[in-house]
Amino acid sequence: MPGHAQLSIDNLLREAEESRSLGLGGVILFGIPEQKDEHASGAYANDGITQRAIRALKKEVPDLLVITDVCNCEYTSHGHCGFVKDGEVDNDTTLEWLAKTAVSHAEAGADVVAPSDMMDGRVAAIRKALDAAGYTNTPILSYAAKYASAFYGPFREAAESAPQFGDRRGYQMDPANAREAMREIELDLEEGADMIMVKPAMPYLDVIWEARRRFDIPIAAYQVSGEFSMLEAAIERGWLERERAILESLTSIRRAGADVILTYFAKTAARLLARD
């Protein structure tokens, strides 16, 4: 993706300083370990890449909000989001990993933890673990409506997290089903989620809108890598006017009801809005 790369911690700090100077509200961290295994051990290791990155950020850029992705796909050798048993992802074992990961992020100083795995019951498991560890005030931003989308490809390549077999349709949502998203959001809120995420954003503006209509909670939307790359490709070919296309795409997400937008256009949009 143009303008984006995996970052070492020292380069992350420079990126964070620039983000803060542009007035961005925060950053979200996705960790890529040096070694992967079947048990995603790098996800919840005390000295894992994400944990070290959190500590560095909170020391050097303490006023920047740090959200952490709580998932396993970047850390497993097979690329799935949980423990694989007999060719299937074992939900309950995966909950234990997620809970340990969330606590390790909170211990390192994360402001918000964001489970994106789509396992059943993961918000309740994480909330219970955080509370037991004394992190009762650490909020959970739940990817409550995460669809099995074709728009994740560039991220999976960048994060080296594509499944090595099968796909994730067994635990991510059917793109044709909007009503299920409302049930998933309601369940996550009952389990203790403080905010919810809809992912992707632009192909699911109707889901954002319906969630906004039904639930009086902060709603985030993720303009994912495929959305970014699709627009960048059209801009590069001269088919779209860069500045207008970027801001119009983000405006559509905000208009649908998102309070928070995760986007790879964040720095560009911040500069454009500051100029206007």
N, C-alpha and C positions, 0 to 999 in steps of 0.2 A: 504494500500500500504506500503510495507516494508520501514522503514526509514522516514515515513511521518506521520504527525499528525496535528490536529487543534492546533493552538498556541495562548496562551495569549500574551498580548503586551510585557511583560517582556521577555518571551521566544522568541518572534519575534525579539527583539533587539539583543539577542545573536545570533540568526540565521543570521541576517543581518550582524553583525560584522564578522562572519565566512565567509559569502558569499563575503564580501568585501575583506577579507584577501586572499581568493582564486582567486581573480581577476575577479569575475563575474561582468557582466555589469549592472545588476540591478535585481529588484524583482518585482513581480506582486502580488497585494493583492486581495484576495477574502474574503469578510467579512461574518461572521455568527453571527447574532444578538441573544440576549437572548430571545427575543420575536418576533414572526412573525405575520403579519396580512394581510388582503386582499388588502391593499393599499401600501404594501412594504415601510412603513413609516421609517423603520430603514435604508433604503438605502440612503435617503437624509437628515436624521437628523443631525444637527450640531454636536451632541455628539454621533453619531453612531460609531460602532466599527471600521469601516474602517477609518472614519475621525480622530478618536483618534490615530489609528495606524499610519496614515500618519504623524501627528504632532510629534509623538514620534520618528519616523524614521528620519524625517528631522532635528530634534533637536540632536539626538544621533549619527546618521550616515549620515551626511548631503551630503556627496559626492556619496552616492549610489543612482542610478536612481530608482525612485519609479513610477511604472505604476499601475493604478487601474482598476479593472474590473468594468465596468458600466453595470449592469444588475439588474434584480429584483428577479430572481428565488430563490436565497438564502434567500430572505427577505419576500416572500409571503407565506401565510399559505397553499396555494394550489400548490405551486411549479412551477407555470408557470411564464413566463418572463414578464408578463404585467397584466393590468387590465382585469379581466374576466367579460364579460357581456353576459348573456344568453348562457353560456357555451363556448363562444369564446373569444379570446384575442382581446381587443379593441386597435387597433394600435395607434390612435391619442391621447387617454388618456395616453397611455404608454409613448408616446414621451415626455409629460410634466414631468413625473417622471424621465425619463432618463436625461433630460436637467437639472432638479434640482439637481440630483445626481452628474452629471459631474461638475457643478458649485461648489457644496459643497466639492468635492474632490480637485478642483483647489484652493479653499479658504484655505483648510487645508495644501496645499503645494505639491500636486501631480505634478510630472514632466510631465506625459503623462496620458491621459484618454483613456480607451479602451472599447468602447461599443461592447458587445457580444450578444445582444438580438435578432438581425436580424429583427427588426421592419423596415418597409419602412419609409424612410425619417429621420431616427434618427441622421445621421451625420449632416444634415443641421440644425436640431433642436438644437443639442448640440453646433454646431459652433456658431449659432446665440446667444444662451444663454451665452456661454463663452465670446464672444465678447462684448455683452451688459453689462456683469459684469466686464469688464476690463481685461479679461484673453485672450487677442488676441494672445499671444505667447504660449499658452498651446496647444501642438499638440494632434491630435486625431489618435489613432491607431485603425482602424476599422476592426472588424471581418467581412470582406466583403464576404468571402467564408466559411461559417460555415455550415457543412453538418449535416443532421439528422442521426447521426452515432450510431452504436452499441458499439463504443469504449469509451463512456462517463460513463459507469456504475460505476466504482470505485470512480470517482470524485463525482458523484451525491450522492453516499452513504456517502462519507466523508463530503461533504458539506451540507448534509441533504436537497437536492434540487430537488429530483425526483418529477415529476408531480404527483399529487394525483388523477388525472383523465386524460384520453386521453393521448396524446403525443405532441411533438413539431414539428411534420412534417408540420403543417400548416404554420410555419414561418421559419423553417430551411430548408436547401436545399436538394433536391433529390440526393442521392449518384450516380445515373446513369447519372446525367446531368452536364457536364463540361462546356458547352457553357454558361449556365446561370451564372456560376461563373464569367466569363469575363464581362458579362453585369452588374452584381452586383458590381464588382470592379470599373468599369468605372463610374457607377452612384455615388458610394461613393466618388470617387475622385472629381467628379463634384460638390458634396455637400460640399467638404472641408476637406476630409480625408487627412492626411499627410503621413500615412503608412497604409498598409493593412495586414490582417492576413488570412492565410489558416488554417483551422482546420477541422479534424485531419491532421497529416502530412504524415506519411508513406503510408496510403492507397490512398493519393491524391497527390503523387509526380508529376503526370502529370499536375495537376492543378497549382502547384507551378511553374513548368517549363513553362507552357503556360503564366502564369502571368508575369514571369520574361522576357519572350520574348516580350510581348506586352507593358509592363508598366515600365517606367524608374523611379521607386519610391522604397523606402525601403519596402521589403517584409519580413514578419515574418511568421513562421510556428509553430504550437503548437503540439508537440509530447504528446498526451493526455494520460489520466490515463490508458485507456485500452491498449494502445501501451506499456506503461511502465510495466503494470502488466503482460501482455502476455510474454514479454521478461524476466521479473523477474521469472515467473513461470517456464519457460524453463531452465533458468540458475540454479534455485534451484534444478531442477531434473537432472542436469548434461547434458542436451541435447545441451546446448550452452556454449561456452567459454565466461565468463562474460565480460572481458575487451574488447575483440575483437568485441563482439556482440554490446556492448554499443556504441563504437566509430564508428563501421560500420553503425549502424542505424542513428547516427547523421550525419555522412559524406554523406549518401544518401540524407538527407534533404538539407544539404548545397550544394551538387553537383546539386540538382534540381534547385537551385537558391535562396534559402532563405538567407537573410542577417542577420536575427535574429531567434534564435530557443528558444522557451519556452519548457523546458523539466524537468521532475522530476529526471533526471540523471545529472543535472547541476553540483552539487558539485563533484560527482564521476568523471564526465568527466573532470572537471577543474583539479582535482588531477592527473588524468592519463596524460593529456596533459602537465602539469607542469613537471611530471616525465620524459616524453619523451624528 
